[in-house]
Amino acid sequence: MVVATAVDTFGPFLIPATLFVVGVAGYAVLWVLTGQQRKWAADDGDGVRRQDGSEPPER
């Protein structure tokens, strides 16, 4: 009943909007599970991760 009402109200827009929401939620779960926060914390800002603690080259 709720799904039928939503389809009647929003029509064909409902399918891509639902896929977008599910995709964003799925990506967020994967991001959290892979620990991207820790990986990005090791980035010194130039896009190269320095694992050995060395300084990036001067620009």
MMTF fields as JSON, N, C-alpha, C and O atoms, coordinates in Angstrom:
{
  "mmtfVersion": "1.0.0",
  "mmtfProducer": "UNKNOWN",
  "numBonds": 235,
  "numAtoms": 236,
  "numGroups": 59,
  "numChains": 1,
  "numModels": 1,
  "chainsPerModel": [1],
  "groupsPerChain": [59],
  "chainIdList": ["A"],
  "bondAtomList": [4, 2, 8, 6, 12, 10, 16, 14, 20, 18, 24, 22, 28, 26, 32, 30, 36, 34, 40, 38, 44, 42, 48, 46, 52, 50, 56, 54, 60, 58, 64, 62, 68, 66, 72, 70, 76, 74, 80, 78, 84, 82, 88, 86, 92, 90, 96, 94, 100, 98, 104, 102, 108, 106, 112, 110, 116, 114, 120, 118, 124, 122, 128, 126, 132, 130, 136, 134, 140, 138, 144, 142, 148, 146, 152, 150, 156, 154, 160, 158, 164, 162, 168, 166, 172, 170, 176, 174, 180, 178, 184, 182, 188, 186, 192, 190, 196, 194, 200, 198, 204, 202, 208, 206, 212, 210, 216, 214, 220, 218, 224, 222, 228, 226, 232, 230],
  "bondOrderList": [1, 1, 1, 1, 1, 1, 1, 1, 1, 1, 1, 1, 1, 1, 1, 1, 1, 1, 1, 1, 1, 1, 1, 1, 1, 1, 1, 1, 1, 1, 1, 1, 1, 1, 1, 1, 1, 1, 1, 1, 1, 1, 1, 1, 1, 1, 1, 1, 1, 1, 1, 1, 1, 1, 1, 1, 1, 1],
  "groupList": [{"groupName": "MET", "atomNameList": ["N", "CA", "C", "O"], "elementList": ["N", "C", "C", "O"], "formalChargeList": [0, 0, 0, 0], "bondAtomList": [1, 0, 2, 1, 3, 2], "bondOrderList": [1, 1, 2], "singleLetterCode": "M", "chemCompType": "L-PEPTIDE LINKING"}, {"groupName": "VAL", "atomNameList": ["N", "CA", "C", "O"], "elementList": ["N", "C", "C", "O"], "formalChargeList": [0, 0, 0, 0], "bondAtomList": [1, 0, 2, 1, 3, 2], "bondOrderList": [1, 1, 2], "singleLetterCode": "V", "chemCompType": "L-PEPTIDE LINKING"}, {"groupName": "ALA", "atomNameList": ["N", "CA", "C", "O"], "elementList": ["N", "C", "C", "O"], "formalChargeList": [0, 0, 0, 0], "bondAtomList": [1, 0, 2, 1, 3, 2], "bondOrderList": [1, 1, 2], "singleLetterCode": "A", "chemCompType": "L-PEPTIDE LINKING"}, {"groupName": "THR", "atomNameList": ["N", "CA", "C", "O"], "elementList": ["N", "C", "C", "O"], "formalChargeList": [0, 0, 0, 0], "bondAtomList": [1, 0, 2, 1, 3, 2], "bondOrderList": [1, 1, 2], "singleLetterCode": "T", "chemCompType": "L-PEPTIDE LINKING"}, {"groupName": "ASP", "atomNameList": ["N", "CA", "C", "O"], "elementList": ["N", "C", "C", "O"], "formalChargeList": [0, 0, 0, 0], "bondAtomList": [1, 0, 2, 1, 3, 2], "bondOrderList": [1, 1, 2], "singleLetterCode": "D", "chemCompType": "L-PEPTIDE LINKING"}, {"groupName": "PHE", "atomNameList": ["N", "CA", "C", "O"], "elementList": ["N", "C", "C", "O"], "formalChargeList": [0, 0, 0, 0], "bondAtomList": [1, 0, 2, 1, 3, 2], "bondOrderList": [1, 1, 2], "singleLetterCode": "F", "chemCompType": "L-PEPTIDE LINKING"}, {"groupName": "GLY", "atomNameList": ["N", "CA", "C", "O"], "elementList": ["N", "C", "C", "O"], "formalChargeList": [0, 0, 0, 0], "bondAtomList": [1, 0, 2, 1, 3, 2], "bondOrderList": [1, 1, 2], "singleLetterCode": "G", "chemCompType": "PEPTIDE LINKING"}, {"groupName": "PRO", "atomNameList": ["N", "CA", "C", "O"], "elementList": ["N", "C", "C", "O"], "formalChargeList": [0, 0, 0, 0], "bondAtomList": [1, 0, 2, 1, 3, 2], "bondOrderList": [1, 1, 2], "singleLetterCode": "P", "chemCompType": "L-PEPTIDE LINKING"}, {"groupName": "LEU", "atomNameList": ["N", "CA", "C", "O"], "elementList": ["N", "C", "C", "O"], "formalChargeList": [0, 0, 0, 0], "bondAtomList": [1, 0, 2, 1, 3, 2], "bondOrderList": [1, 1, 2], "singleLetterCode": "L", "chemCompType": "L-PEPTIDE LINKING"}, {"groupName": "ILE", "atomNameList": ["N", "CA", "C", "O"], "elementList": ["N", "C", "C", "O"], "formalChargeList": [0, 0, 0, 0], "bondAtomList": [1, 0, 2, 1, 3, 2], "bondOrderList": [1, 1, 2], "singleLetterCode": "I", "chemCompType": "L-PEPTIDE LINKING"}, {"groupName": "TYR", "atomNameList": ["N", "CA", "C", "O"], "elementList": ["N", "C", "C", "O"], "formalChargeList": [0, 0, 0, 0], "bondAtomList": [1, 0, 2, 1, 3, 2], "bondOrderList": [1, 1, 2], "singleLetterCode": "Y", "chemCompType": "L-PEPTIDE LINKING"}, {"groupName": "TRP", "atomNameList": ["N", "CA", "C", "O"], "elementList": ["N", "C", "C", "O"], "formalChargeList": [0, 0, 0, 0], "bondAtomList": [1, 0, 2, 1, 3, 2], "bondOrderList": [1, 1, 2], "singleLetterCode": "W", "chemCompType": "L-PEPTIDE LINKING"}, {"groupName": "GLN", "atomNameList": ["N", "CA", "C", "O"], "elementList": ["N", "C", "C", "O"], "formalChargeList": [0, 0, 0, 0], "bondAtomList": [1, 0, 2, 1, 3, 2], "bondOrderList": [1, 1, 2], "singleLetterCode": "Q", "chemCompType": "L-PEPTIDE LINKING"}, {"groupName": "ARG", "atomNameList": ["N", "CA", "C", "O"], "elementList": ["N", "C", "C", "O"], "formalChargeList": [0, 0, 0, 0], "bondAtomList": [1, 0, 2, 1, 3, 2], "bondOrderList": [1, 1, 2], "singleLetterCode": "R", "chemCompType": "L-PEPTIDE LINKING"}, {"groupName": "LYS", "atomNameList": ["N", "CA", "C", "O"], "elementList": ["N", "C", "C", "O"], "formalChargeList": [0, 0, 0, 0], "bondAtomList": [1, 0, 2, 1, 3, 2], "bondOrderList": [1, 1, 2], "singleLetterCode": "K", "chemCompType": "L-PEPTIDE LINKING"}, {"groupName": "SER", "atomNameList": ["N", "CA", "C", "O"], "elementList": ["N", "C", "C", "O"], "formalChargeList": [0, 0, 0, 0], "bondAtomList": [1, 0, 2, 1, 3, 2], "bondOrderList": [1, 1, 2], "singleLetterCode": "S", "chemCompType": "L-PEPTIDE LINKING"}, {"groupName": "GLU", "atomNameList": ["N", "CA", "C", "O"], "elementList": ["N", "C", "C", "O"], "formalChargeList": [0, 0, 0, 0], "bondAtomList": [1, 0, 2, 1, 3, 2], "bondOrderList": [1, 1, 2], "singleLetterCode": "E", "chemCompType": "L-PEPTIDE LINKING"}],
  "groupTypeList": [0, 1, 1, 2, 3, 2, 1, 4, 3, 5, 6, 7, 5, 8, 9, 7, 2, 3, 8, 5, 1, 1, 6, 1, 2, 6, 10, 2, 1, 8, 11, 1, 8, 3, 6, 12, 12, 13, 14, 11, 2, 2, 4, 4, 6, 4, 6, 1, 13, 13, 12, 4, 6, 15, 16, 7, 7, 16, 13],
  "groupIdList": [1, 2, 3, 4, 5, 6, 7, 8, 9, 10, 11, 12, 13, 14, 15, 16, 17, 18, 19, 20, 21, 22, 23, 24, 25, 26, 27, 28, 29, 30, 31, 32, 33, 34, 35, 36, 37, 38, 39, 40, 41, 42, 43, 44, 45, 46, 47, 48, 49, 50, 51, 52, 53, 54, 55, 56, 57, 58, 59],
  "secStructList": [7, 2, 2, 2, 2, 2, 2, 2, 2, 2, 4, 4, 4, 2, 2, 2, 2, 2, 2, 2, 2, 2, 2, 2, 2, 2, 2, 2, 2, 2, 2, 2, 2, 2, 6, 2, 2, 2, 2, 2, 2, 6, 5, 7, 1, 1, 1, 7, 5, 7, 1, 1, 7, 7, 7, 7, 7, 7, 7],
  "xCoordList": [0.824, 0.0, 0.868, 0.601, 1.902, 2.769, 3.544, 3.71, 4.017, 4.776, 3.89, 4.32, 2.668, 1.741, 1.436, 1.361, 1.264, 1.009, 2.218, 2.066, 3.421, 4.634, 4.804, 5.166, 4.545, 4.666, 3.628, 3.935, 2.423, 1.388, 1.751, 1.449, 2.397, 2.742, 3.946, 3.903, 5.024, 6.279, 6.507, 7.35, 5.802, 5.905, 7.266, 7.889, 7.742, 8.996, 10.239, 11.31, 10.114, 11.259, 11.65, 12.792, 10.741, 10.994, 12.116, 12.898, 12.21, 13.21, 14.639, 15.447, 14.995, 16.376, 16.698, 17.829, 15.727, 15.974, 16.252, 17.13, 15.519, 15.733, 17.102, 17.815, 17.471, 18.782, 19.908, 20.933, 19.719, 20.724, 20.896, 22.022, 19.802, 19.866, 20.511, 21.35, 20.122, 20.708, 22.201, 22.998, 22.584, 23.993, 24.815, 25.92, 24.301, 25.018, 25.161, 26.227, 24.115, 24.177, 25.177, 25.952, 25.163, 26.102, 27.535, 28.417, 27.781, 29.125, 29.593, 30.753, 28.704, 29.063, 29.448, 30.406, 28.708, 29.032, 30.401, 31.212, 30.673, 31.977, 33.105, 34.179, 32.863, 33.875, 34.238, 35.412, 33.229, 33.47, 34.184, 35.113, 33.757, 34.355, 35.812, 36.596, 36.188, 37.568, 38.481, 39.691, 37.943, 38.762, 39.42, 40.592, 38.696, 39.271, 39.719, 40.615, 39.124, 39.525, 41.01, 41.728, 41.467, 42.871, 43.778, 44.855, 43.372, 44.207, 44.352, 45.446, 43.27, 43.334, 44.122, 44.704, 44.154, 44.916, 46.41, 47.165, 46.857, 48.267, 48.665, 49.85, 47.726, 47.999, 48.506, 47.905, 49.626, 50.194, 49.677, 50.173, 48.698, 48.079, 48.432, 47.757, 49.48, 49.842, 49.323, 49.653, 48.522, 47.936, 48.798, 48.392, 49.992, 50.889, 50.973, 51.273, 50.713, 50.796, 52.233, 52.897, 52.71, 54.081, 54.052, 53.702, 54.42, 54.382, 55.684, 55.703, 56.775, 58.074, 58.371, 59.429, 57.465, 57.648, 58.494, 58.793, 58.895, 59.745, 58.923, 57.699, 59.635, 59.013, 58.762, 59.546, 57.677, 57.47, 58.499, 59.041, 58.779, 59.769, 59.278, 58.076, 60.228, 59.895, 59.327, 59.718, 58.407, 57.793, 58.301, 57.903],
  "yCoordList": [-1.191, 0.0, 1.254, 2.189, 1.284, 2.455, 2.614, 3.727, 1.495, 1.548, 2.037, 2.856, 1.547, 1.96, 3.456, 4.143, 3.955, 5.377, 6.205, 7.248, 5.735, 6.456, 6.479, 7.511, 5.349, 5.299, 6.204, 6.895, 6.215, 7.099, 8.57, 9.406, 8.88, 10.269, 10.751, 11.824, 9.957, 10.403, 9.865, 10.396, 8.857, 8.312, 7.74, 7.122, 7.935, 7.318, 7.887, 7.284, 9.027, 9.591, 8.721, 8.785, 7.922, 7.138, 6.118, 5.896, 5.501, 4.445, 5.001, 4.483, 6.022, 6.525, 7.145, 7.038, 7.784, 8.362, 7.27, 7.424, 6.182, 5.059, 4.426, 4.11, 4.239, 3.672, 4.574, 4.089, 5.875, 6.813, 6.698, 6.637, 6.668, 6.573, 5.262, 5.247, 4.167, 2.86, 2.86, 2.312, 3.462, 3.531, 4.349, 3.948, 5.48, 6.325, 5.595, 5.629, 4.948, 4.204, 3.056, 2.823, 2.347, 1.24, 1.723, 1.101, 2.825, 3.379, 3.817, 3.611, 4.414, 4.848, 3.662, 3.738, 2.573, 1.372, 0.839, 0.506, 0.752, 0.27, 1.184, 0.715, 2.492, 3.456, 3.264, 3.291, 3.072, 2.873, 1.548, 1.479, 0.502, -0.816, -0.884, -1.624, -0.146, -0.201, 0.759, 0.749, 1.569, 2.449, 3.579, 3.875, 4.213, 5.289, 6.468, 7.211, 6.656, 7.77, 7.672, 8.671, 6.471, 6.293, 6.478, 7.061, 5.999, 6.129, 7.59, 8.019, 8.371, 9.774, 10.578, 11.606, 10.135, 10.843, 10.754, 11.629, 9.717, 9.551, 10.362, 10.427, 10.969, 11.758, 13.129, 13.787, 13.559, 14.85, 16.011, 17.129, 15.775, 16.849, 16.898, 17.584, 16.183, 16.216, 15.0, 14.801, 14.196, 13.032, 11.794, 10.723, 11.919, 10.782, 10.428, 11.283, 9.182, 8.757, 8.45, 7.675, 9.044, 8.829, 7.909, 8.33, 6.657, 5.681, 5.682, 5.254, 6.161, 6.111, 7.37, 7.467, 8.321, 9.535, 10.589, 11.617, 10.368, 11.34, 12.576, 12.526, 13.666, 14.916, 14.927, 14.348, 15.579, 15.693, 16.637, 17.488, 16.502, 17.399, 18.843, 19.107, 19.767, 21.194, 21.561, 20.993, 22.506, 22.942, 24.293, 24.831],
  "zCoordList": [0.0, 0.0, 0.0, -0.755, 0.837, 0.907, -0.399, -0.897, -0.95, -2.197, -3.335, -4.147, -3.401, -4.45, -4.351, -5.37, -3.147, -2.945, -3.379, -4.014, -3.033, -3.414, -4.928, -5.494, -5.593, -7.049, -7.693, -8.664, -7.18, -7.723, -7.529, -8.381, -6.412, -6.11, -6.915, -7.517, -6.928, -7.537, -8.94, -9.662, -9.339, -10.691, -11.001, -10.137, -12.222, -12.648, -11.956, -12.031, -11.291, -10.572, -9.383, -8.928, -8.879, -7.677, -7.865, -6.941, -9.023, -9.234, -9.196, -8.425, -9.98, -9.886, -8.527, -8.053, -7.905, -6.58, -5.557, -4.708, -5.633, -4.716, -4.959, -4.006, -6.218, -6.524, -6.033, -5.555, -6.149, -5.657, -4.149, -3.655, -3.424, -1.96, -1.529, -0.628, -2.167, -1.832, -2.161, -1.4, -3.276, -3.649, -2.682, -2.317, -2.262, -1.302, 0.032, 0.647, 0.47, 1.731, 1.63, 2.558, 0.521, 0.331, 0.287, 0.878, -0.405, -0.467, 0.921, 1.278, 1.695, 3.047, 3.919, 4.688, 3.801, 4.585, 4.176, 5.04, 2.878, 2.421, 2.866, 3.241, 2.826, 3.241, 4.713, 5.083, 5.534, 6.964, 7.204, 8.007, 6.515, 6.732, 6.284, 6.879, 5.271, 4.795, 5.541, 5.317, 6.405, 7.241, 6.476, 6.705, 5.578, 4.784, 5.643, 5.239, 6.809, 7.646, 7.99, 7.95, 8.325, 8.699, 7.496, 7.624, 6.34, 5.146, 4.76, 4.394, 4.832, 4.46, 5.486, 5.142, 6.728, 7.745, 7.455, 7.88, 6.74, 6.408, 5.185, 4.857, 4.515, 3.313, 3.739, 4.588, 3.139, 3.527, 2.692, 2.828, 1.838, 1.098, -0.373, -1.14, -0.792, -2.204, -2.957, -4.126, -2.297, -2.946, -2.851, -3.302, -2.269, -2.128, -0.658, 0.175, -0.339, 1.058, 1.414, 0.725, 2.471, 2.927, 4.137, 5.239, 3.928, 5.018, 5.815, 6.969, 5.209, 5.887, 6.696, 7.318, 6.697, 7.481, 6.798, 7.406, 5.541, 4.854, 4.469, 4.347, 4.286, 3.898, 2.391, 1.64, 1.928, 0.486, -0.118, 0.587, -1.414, -2.044, -2.04, -2.057, -2.016, -2.045, -3.394, -4.414, -3.409, -4.673, -5.058, -6.091]
}
